[in-house]
Amino acid sequence: MSERIFITGIGTGVGKTLTSACITEALTADYWKPVQTGLMEGTDTDTVLSLLSNPVSVCHPEAWRLQAPASPHLAARLENTTIDIAKILALAEEYQPIGRPLLMEGAGGVMVPVNESVFTLDLIVALKARVVIVAQNYLGSINHALLTARILQHTGVPVIGWVFSGDHHSNEEDIVRWSGYPKIGRIPLAEHVDKAFVQQQAQLLTSSLHTLMA
């Protein structure tokens, strides 16, 4: 199963990195976050690496490591650099494992600018990746979720389904119904997130992922 999975969210701070760790573990995929911003807060790659238990998955180094906790285009602008999409595409080819998925985590949502002319949505299309959308319940989340789904549908990007994070809410069923995208699963809030928690959640997601990716 050599394919690409792109983890996007309906916004910032909705659980993309934990979801990435759980799905990487579930599929023994390789993990890559092409652009990391906000280095003072640590990197998502380090977080995922610390949560994996399987001996197969590789966490690849970021192509860009930028200091400012901002969208990639702005963080790069502040450092007088530009994020080169061609480099990301070339590295994706290099990092793609044989017979296993390459899981990539984006910054924020699908309309976050990667550079001055390319949005995350454009990068997903260029990477020929399938998408997992991470959603969390908060005031306004239905709007953000359905806007994300609508633009992915409009662009024709293949979507595997939704992963909901946090406590269960009836909004989950509504979003699935209105979007037409299936629910992969839900990762609950936990006081302590460690390898055991990620391994447990990965086991719960595995069957659904394999069914929806078949």
Backbone as numpy.savetxt, mean C-alpha at the origin, in Angstrom:
# Nx Ny Nz CAx CAy CAz Cx Cy Cz
3.48 -16.90 -8.93 2.64 -15.71 -8.93 3.52 -14.46 -8.93
4.16 -14.18 -10.08 5.02 -13.01 -10.20 4.17 -11.82 -10.62
3.71 -11.07 -9.69 2.92 -9.90 -10.02 3.20 -8.78 -9.04
2.63 -7.64 -9.32 2.85 -6.45 -8.50 1.56 -6.04 -7.80
1.67 -5.76 -6.53 0.55 -5.31 -5.72 0.92 -3.94 -5.17
0.05 -2.97 -5.36 0.30 -1.62 -4.86 -0.68 -1.32 -3.74
-0.13 -0.97 -2.58 -0.96 -0.64 -1.42 -1.18 0.87 -1.39
-2.44 1.27 -1.52 -2.77 2.69 -1.42 -3.81 2.86 -0.33
-4.03 4.10 0.08 -5.00 4.36 1.13 -6.02 5.40 0.70
-7.07 5.54 1.49 -8.05 6.59 1.21 -7.59 7.91 1.79
-6.46 7.88 2.50 -5.88 9.07 3.08 -4.58 8.71 3.77
-4.11 9.60 4.61 -2.86 9.38 5.34 -3.16 8.83 6.73
-2.33 7.91 7.18 -2.49 7.37 8.53 -3.65 6.41 8.69
-4.00 5.69 7.61 -5.14 4.77 7.69 -4.72 3.31 7.89
-3.40 3.06 7.95 -2.95 1.70 8.23 -2.27 1.01 7.06
-1.74 1.77 6.11 -1.11 1.15 4.93 0.10 0.29 5.28
0.93 0.79 6.20 2.17 0.08 6.49 1.90 -1.24 7.21
1.00 -1.23 8.17 0.65 -2.48 8.85 -0.01 -3.45 7.87
-0.89 -2.93 7.02 -1.50 -3.78 6.00 -0.44 -4.36 5.07
0.52 -3.53 4.70 1.61 -4.00 3.83 2.37 -5.14 4.49
2.65 -5.00 5.79 3.37 -6.06 6.50 2.55 -7.35 6.53
1.26 -7.24 6.79 0.40 -8.43 6.87 0.29 -9.13 5.53
0.13 -8.36 4.44 -0.01 -8.98 3.13 1.33 -9.52 2.64
2.42 -8.81 2.94 3.74 -9.34 2.60 3.96 -10.68 3.28
3.59 -10.76 4.54 3.73 -12.01 5.28 2.80 -13.09 4.72
1.56 -12.71 4.40 0.58 -13.68 3.90 1.01 -14.32 2.58
1.64 -13.52 1.72 1.99 -13.99 0.37 3.47 -14.29 0.22
4.24 -14.20 1.30 5.71 -14.25 1.24 6.20 -13.41 0.05
5.66 -12.21 -0.03 6.02 -11.28 -1.10 7.31 -10.54 -0.71
7.87 -9.80 -1.65 8.91 -8.83 -1.34 8.24 -7.47 -1.15
8.84 -6.64 -0.31 8.27 -5.33 0.02 9.18 -4.23 -0.49
8.55 -3.18 -1.02 9.31 -2.02 -1.46 8.47 -0.76 -1.35
9.02 0.26 -0.71 8.41 1.59 -0.70 9.33 2.49 -1.51
8.96 2.80 -2.76 9.87 3.55 -3.62 10.30 4.90 -3.05
9.37 5.62 -2.42 9.67 6.96 -1.91 9.26 7.04 -0.44
10.23 7.33 0.41 9.95 7.54 1.83 10.15 9.00 2.17
9.12 9.62 2.72 9.25 10.98 3.23 9.15 10.94 4.75
9.50 12.06 5.39 9.39 12.13 6.84 10.36 11.22 7.56
11.64 11.30 7.20 12.64 10.38 7.75 12.81 10.52 9.26
12.50 11.67 9.81 12.67 11.86 11.25 11.73 10.95 12.05
10.67 10.49 11.40 9.71 9.61 12.06 10.05 8.14 11.85
11.19 7.86 11.20 11.56 6.48 10.89 11.00 6.07 9.54
11.40 4.91 9.05 10.96 4.48 7.72 9.96 3.34 7.82
9.07 3.30 6.85 8.10 2.21 6.78 8.79 0.89 6.47
9.88 0.95 5.73 10.64 -0.28 5.41 11.16 -0.91 6.69
11.71 -0.10 7.58 12.20 -0.63 8.85 11.06 -1.24 9.67
9.91 -0.58 9.64 8.75 -1.10 10.38 8.32 -2.45 9.84
8.17 -2.55 8.52 7.74 -3.81 7.91 8.76 -4.91 8.19
10.04 -4.59 8.02 11.10 -5.58 8.25 11.04 -6.12 9.67
10.73 -5.26 10.63 10.68 -5.68 12.03 9.47 -6.56 12.35
8.48 -6.57 11.45 7.23 -7.29 11.72 7.11 -8.61 10.97
8.02 -8.88 10.04 7.93 -10.10 9.24 8.57 -11.28 9.97
7.98 -12.45 9.79 8.50 -13.68 10.40 9.08 -14.64 9.37
8.56 -14.60 8.14 9.00 -15.60 7.17 10.43 -15.29 6.71
11.18 -16.34 6.33 12.58 -16.16 5.94 12.76 -15.84 4.46
11.67 -15.67 3.72 11.75 -15.52 2.27 11.68 -14.06 1.84
10.77 -13.30 2.43 10.52 -11.93 1.98 11.77 -11.05 2.11
11.96 -10.21 1.09 13.05 -9.24 1.08 12.43 -7.84 1.12
12.98 -6.98 1.95 12.56 -5.57 1.99 13.62 -4.75 1.26
13.26 -4.20 0.13 14.22 -3.50 -0.71 14.39 -2.05 -0.26
15.56 -1.46 -0.50 15.80 -0.08 -0.08 15.00 0.91 -0.91
14.64 2.00 -0.29 13.88 3.05 -0.97 14.73 3.69 -2.07
14.07 4.12 -3.13 14.77 4.84 -4.19 15.04 6.28 -3.77
14.13 6.85 -2.99 14.30 8.20 -2.46 13.97 8.20 -0.98
14.85 8.83 -0.20 14.65 9.00 1.24 14.69 10.51 1.51
13.53 11.08 1.83 13.39 12.53 1.92 12.98 12.93 3.34
13.50 14.04 3.79 13.36 14.43 5.20 11.96 14.92 5.56
11.38 15.77 4.74 10.14 16.44 5.13 8.96 15.48 5.18
8.12 15.58 6.22 6.90 14.76 6.29 5.81 15.38 5.41
5.99 15.22 4.10 5.09 15.86 3.13 4.91 14.92 1.95
4.09 15.33 0.99 3.92 14.53 -0.22 5.26 14.43 -0.93
5.49 13.36 -1.70 6.80 13.18 -2.33 7.26 14.37 -3.17
6.35 14.96 -3.95 6.77 16.05 -4.82 7.26 17.25 -4.02
6.58 17.52 -2.89 6.97 18.67 -2.08 8.25 18.37 -1.29
8.35 17.17 -0.72 9.55 16.80 0.02 10.78 16.84 -0.89
10.61 16.39 -2.14 11.71 16.43 -3.10 12.05 17.87 -3.48
11.03 18.69 -3.67 11.25 20.09 -4.02 12.04 20.80 -2.94
11.75 20.50 -1.68 12.45 21.13 -0.57 13.93 20.74 -0.52
14.26 19.61 -1.14 15.66 19.16 -1.19 16.29 19.38 -2.57
15.60 20.18 -3.39 16.12 20.52 -4.72 16.42 19.28 -5.56
15.52 18.32 -5.48 15.66 17.13 -6.31 14.32 16.81 -6.94
14.33 15.90 -7.90 13.11 15.48 -8.58 13.04 13.97 -8.59
11.88 13.43 -8.31 11.70 11.98 -8.32 11.51 11.51 -9.76
12.39 10.63 -10.19 12.43 10.15 -11.57 11.60 8.86 -11.68
10.49 8.94 -12.40 9.60 7.78 -12.54 10.29 6.65 -13.29
11.11 6.98 -14.26 11.82 5.94 -15.02 12.71 5.11 -14.10
13.31 5.75 -13.11 14.15 5.00 -12.16 13.31 4.05 -11.32
12.13 4.50 -10.91 11.25 3.63 -10.14 10.83 2.41 -10.97
10.49 2.63 -12.22 10.07 1.52 -13.08 11.22 0.54 -13.31
12.43 1.07 -13.48 13.60 0.20 -13.69 13.89 -0.63 -12.44
13.79 0.00 -11.27 14.03 -0.74 -10.03 12.95 -1.78 -9.77
11.71 -1.48 -10.16 10.64 -2.47 -10.01 10.95 -3.73 -10.81
11.49 -3.56 -12.00 11.90 -4.70 -12.82 13.02 -5.47 -12.12
13.97 -4.73 -11.56 15.11 -5.36 -10.88 14.68 -6.12 -9.63
13.74 -5.53 -8.88 13.34 -6.12 -7.60 12.28 -7.20 -7.73
11.62 -7.29 -8.88 10.52 -8.25 -9.04 11.00 -9.68 -8.82
10.52 -10.36 -7.79 10.94 -11.75 -7.57 10.25 -12.69 -8.56
10.85 -13.82 -8.78 10.27 -14.83 -9.68 9.35 -15.74 -8.86
8.10 -15.84 -9.30 7.16 -16.73 -8.65 6.52 -16.19 -7.39
6.83 -14.94 -7.02 6.23 -14.32 -5.84 5.90 -12.87 -6.17
4.97 -12.27 -5.44 4.62 -10.87 -5.72 5.66 -9.89 -5.21
5.70 -8.74 -5.86 6.38 -7.56 -5.33 5.30 -6.63 -4.81
5.32 -6.37 -3.52 4.33 -5.48 -2.91 4.97 -4.11 -2.72
4.28 -3.09 -3.22 4.79 -1.73 -3.14 3.82 -0.86 -2.35
4.36 -0.05 -1.47 3.54 0.84 -0.66 3.71 2.27 -1.14
2.59 2.93 -1.40 2.62 4.31 -1.83 2.56 5.26 -0.65
2.60 6.54 -0.97 2.48 7.59 0.05 1.07 8.17 -0.04
0.29 8.04 1.05 -1.05 8.60 1.04 -1.96 7.89 0.05
-2.73 8.70 -0.71 -3.72 8.15 -1.62 -3.33 8.25 -3.08
-4.26 7.90 -3.96 -3.94 7.76 -5.38 -3.68 9.09 -6.07
-4.17 10.20 -5.52 -3.93 11.49 -6.16 -2.81 12.29 -5.50
-2.00 11.63 -4.72 -0.81 12.29 -4.16 0.21 12.46 -5.28
0.77 13.66 -5.46 1.76 13.87 -6.51 3.09 13.21 -6.15
3.64 12.46 -7.10 4.97 11.86 -6.92 6.04 12.86 -7.32
5.81 13.53 -8.43 6.67 14.65 -8.82 5.79 15.76 -9.38
6.36 16.68 -10.14 5.60 17.84 -10.59 4.55 17.53 -11.65
4.61 16.32 -12.24 3.66 16.00 -13.32 3.02 14.63 -13.20
3.49 13.80 -12.29 3.00 12.41 -12.18 2.38 12.21 -10.80
1.17 11.67 -10.80 0.48 11.34 -9.56 0.66 9.85 -9.26
0.36 9.47 -8.03 0.48 8.07 -7.64 -0.33 7.18 -8.56
-1.51 7.63 -8.96 -2.34 6.86 -9.88 -1.60 6.58 -11.19
-0.90 7.57 -11.72 -0.14 7.38 -12.96 0.98 6.36 -12.75
1.61 6.40 -11.58 2.68 5.44 -11.28 2.13 4.02 -11.21
0.96 3.86 -10.58 0.34 2.53 -10.50 0.09 1.97 -11.90
-0.43 2.82 -12.78 -0.69 2.40 -14.17 0.60 1.99 -14.85
1.65 2.80 -14.70 2.93 2.51 -15.34 3.56 1.23 -14.80
3.33 0.95 -13.53 3.88 -0.26 -12.92 3.08 -1.51 -13.27
1.89 -1.33 -13.84 0.99 -2.44 -14.17 0.72 -3.29 -12.93
0.38 -2.58 -11.86 0.14 -3.24 -10.58 -1.35 -3.37 -10.31
-1.69 -4.34 -9.48 -3.04 -4.46 -8.95 -3.06 -3.79 -7.58
-4.21 -3.24 -7.22 -4.30 -2.36 -6.06 -5.05 -3.01 -4.90
-4.53 -2.79 -3.72 -5.28 -3.02 -2.47 -5.51 -1.65 -1.85
-6.78 -1.34 -1.55 -7.12 -0.06 -0.95 -7.31 -0.25 0.56
-6.60 0.55 1.34 -6.73 0.49 2.79 -7.64 1.63 3.24
-8.65 1.29 4.04 -9.61 2.28 4.52 -9.76 2.16 6.02
-10.08 3.27 6.63 -10.34 3.32 8.06 -11.57 4.18 8.28
-12.34 3.88 9.30 -13.55 4.66 9.55 -13.24 5.95 10.31
-13.63 7.07 9.72 -13.55 8.37 10.38 -14.55 9.27 9.68
-14.82 10.43 10.26 -15.78 11.34 9.66 -15.27 11.78 8.28
-16.00 11.45 7.23 -15.57 11.77 5.87 -14.97 10.61 5.13
-14.84 9.46 5.81 -14.14 8.34 5.18 -14.94 7.71 4.04
-16.26 7.76 4.10 -17.04 7.20 2.99 -16.75 7.98 1.71
-16.74 9.28 1.81 -16.43 10.12 0.65 -15.04 9.81 0.11
-14.05 9.74 0.99 -12.68 9.47 0.55 -12.57 8.08 -0.07
-13.25 7.12 0.52 -13.19 5.75 0.01 -13.83 5.65 -1.38
-15.01 6.24 -1.54 -15.71 6.11 -2.81 -15.08 6.97 -3.91
-14.48 8.10 -3.54 -13.72 8.88 -4.53 -12.53 8.07 -5.03
-11.84 7.39 -4.11 -10.70 6.54 -4.49 -11.17 5.43 -5.43
-12.25 4.77 -5.05 -12.76 3.68 -5.88 -13.19 4.19 -7.25
-13.85 5.33 -7.29 -14.36 5.85 -8.56 -13.23 6.19 -9.54
-12.16 6.79 -9.04 -11.08 7.16 -9.95 -10.32 5.92 -10.42
-10.22 4.91 -9.58 -9.58 3.66 -10.02 -10.45 2.97 -11.07
-11.74 2.99 -10.88 -12.65 2.41 -11.87 -12.57 3.18 -13.19
-12.55 4.50 -13.09 -12.51 5.35 -14.28 -11.23 5.11 -15.08
-10.14 4.84 -14.38 -8.85 4.64 -15.03 -8.65 3.20 -15.48
-9.48 2.30 -15.00 -9.35 0.90 -15.40 -8.27 0.14 -14.66
-7.83 0.66 -13.53 -6.81 -0.02 -12.75 -7.42 -1.24 -12.06
-6.81 -2.41 -12.15 -7.36 -3.60 -11.48 -7.20 -3.50 -9.97
-8.29 -3.74 -9.26 -8.30 -3.65 -7.80 -8.61 -5.02 -7.21
-7.77 -5.47 -6.29 -7.99 -6.75 -5.62 -9.12 -6.61 -4.61
-9.11 -5.52 -3.84 -10.18 -5.32 -2.88 -9.76 -4.38 -1.77
-10.61 -4.33 -0.74 -10.43 -3.45 0.41 -9.84 -4.19 1.59
-8.95 -3.53 2.31 -8.60 -3.95 3.67 -9.01 -2.80 4.59
-9.85 -3.13 5.57 -10.29 -2.13 6.54 -9.44 -2.27 7.80
-9.06 -1.14 8.37 -8.25 -1.17 9.58 -9.03 -0.53 10.73
-8.76 -1.03 11.91 -9.44 -0.49 13.09 -10.69 -1.26 13.45
-11.50 -0.66 14.30 -12.72 -1.32 14.77 -13.75 -1.44 13.65
-14.55 -2.50 13.70 -15.57 -2.72 12.69 -16.61 -1.60 12.72
-17.06 -1.23 11.53 -18.12 -0.23 11.40 -18.99 -0.63 10.22
-20.28 -0.32 10.28 -21.20 -0.69 9.19 -20.83 -0.03 7.87
-20.01 1.03 7.95 -19.55 1.67 6.71 -18.82 0.69 5.80
-18.20 -0.33 6.39 -17.45 -1.30 5.58 -18.37 -1.95 4.53
-19.52 -2.44 5.00 -20.45 -3.10 4.08 -20.98 -2.13 3.03
-21.23 -0.89 3.44 -21.71 0.12 2.48 -20.67 0.41 1.41
-19.43 0.57 1.83 -18.35 0.88 0.87 -18.16 -0.27 -0.10
-18.18 -1.49 0.39 -18.06 -2.66 -0.49 -19.21 -2.69 -1.50
-20.41 -2.45 -1.01 -21.59 -2.52 -1.89 -21.57 -1.41 -2.94
-21.28 -0.20 -2.51 -21.33 0.94 -3.43 -20.15 0.93 -4.42
-19.01 0.44 -3.98 -17.84 0.45 -4.85 -17.81 -0.73 -5.81
-18.40 -1.85 -5.38 -18.33 -3.06 -6.19 -17.03 -3.83 -6.00
-16.15 -3.34 -5.13 -14.89 -4.04 -4.86 -15.06 -4.91 -3.62
-14.53 -6.12 -3.62 -14.73 -7.02 -2.48 -13.89 -6.64 -1.27
-14.29 -7.17 -0.14 -13.54 -6.98 1.11 -12.55 -8.12 1.26
-11.28 -7.78 1.37 -10.25 -8.80 1.61 -10.27 -9.20 3.08
-10.40 -8.22 3.95 -10.42 -8.49 5.38 -10.29 -7.21 6.16
-10.15 -7.37 7.46 -9.99 -6.22 8.36 -8.90 -6.52 9.36
-8.04 -5.54 9.58 -6.98 -5.66 10.57 -7.38 -4.81 11.77
-7.64 -5.43 12.91 -8.17 -4.68 14.05 -7.09 -3.82 14.71
-7.56 -2.87 15.51 -6.64 -2.10 16.34 -6.02 -3.03 17.38
-4.76 -2.80 17.69 -4.09 -3.62 18.69 -3.22 -2.71 19.56
-3.21 -3.00 20.85 -2.38 -2.21 21.76 -0.90 -2.44 21.46
-0.58 -3.67 21.05 0.82 -4.00 20.79 0.90 -4.75 19.45
1.59 -4.16 18.50 1.76 -4.78 17.19 3.17 -5.37 17.12
3.24 -6.69 16.92 4.53 -7.36 16.84 4.46 -8.45 15.77
5.52 -9.24 15.67 5.57 -10.30 14.66 4.40 -11.27 14.81
4.07 -11.62 16.05 2.99 -12.59 16.28 1.65 -12.04 15.80
1.41 -10.76 16.06 0.16 -10.14 15.61 0.09 -10.15 14.08
1.17 -9.76 13.43 1.19 -9.72 11.96 1.03 -11.12 11.39
1.68 -12.09 12.00 1.55 -13.48 11.52 0.10 -13.96 11.65
-0.54 -13.60 12.75 -1.95 -13.98 12.96 -2.85 -13.33 11.93
-2.67 -12.05 11.69 -3.50 -11.34 10.71 -3.23 -11.83 9.29
-1.98 -12.16 9.02 -1.63 -12.69 7.70 -2.36 -14.01 7.42
-2.44 -14.85 8.42 -3.14 -16.12 8.26 -4.62 -15.91 7.96
-5.20 -14.88 8.60 -6.61 -14.59 8.38 -6.87 -14.02 6.98
-5.87 -13.35 6.40 -6.03 -12.74 5.08 -5.68 -13.68 3.93
-4.91 -14.73 4.20 -4.32 -15.53 3.13 -5.35 -16.13 2.19
-6.36 -16.77 2.73 -7.35 -17.46 1.90 -8.06 -16.47 0.98
-8.50 -15.35 1.53 -9.21 -14.34 0.74 -8.31 -13.76 -0.34
-7.04 -13.50 0.00 -6.10 -12.95 -0.99 -5.91 -13.92 -2.15
-5.68 -15.17 -1.85 -5.46 -16.16 -2.91 -6.70 -16.32 -3.79
-7.88 -16.28 -3.17 -9.12 -16.38 -3.95 -9.30 -15.18 -4.89
-9.08 -13.99 -4.35 -9.32 -12.77 -5.14 -8.22 -12.52 -6.17
-7.04 -13.08 -5.95 -5.94 -12.89 -6.89 -5.86 -13.97 -7.94
-6.68 -14.98 -7.80 -6.63 -16.13 -8.74 -7.06 -15.70 -10.14
